[in-house]
Amino acid sequence: MGAHLRKLTVDIPADLLIPATTASGEGVTPTVRKGLELVAAGGACGRLRRFPGKVQFGIKVPELRLATSSR
């Protein structure tokens, strides 16, 4: 994580926060961080979809399957 932190106050409905923290198995701060990372990753994927042709990834499909099956 970078050196620049911002302290925020956000209103999050309990019916969203409780299932999210339960699913992550972590507290509020790590859960919110993970959510922000997922939003950022989704944006990156959206930008990749705009490229014509193929995009070369640094990980092969079998490696990806192994990584996701060990969760």
VENRAMO-V193056 format. One record per pair of residues at least 4 apart in sequence whose C-alpha atoms are under 8 Angstrom apart, sorted by the first residue. I is the first residue (numbers start at 0). GAP is how many residues later the second one is. Records with the same first field share a line. If there is no record, write none. Layout:
# VENRAMO-V193056
I->GAP, GAP
This chain:
# VENRAMO-V193056
11->4, 5
12->4
13->4
14->4
15->4
16->4, 11
17->4
18->4
19->4, 11
20->4, 5, 6, 7, 10
21->4
23->7
25->4, 5
26->4
27->4
28->4
29->4
30->4
31->4
32->4
33->4
34->4
35->4
36->4
37->4
38->4
39->4
40->4
41->4
42->4
43->4
44->4
45->4
46->4
47->7
50->4
58->4, 5
59->4
60->4
61->4
62->4
63->4
64->4
65->4
66->4
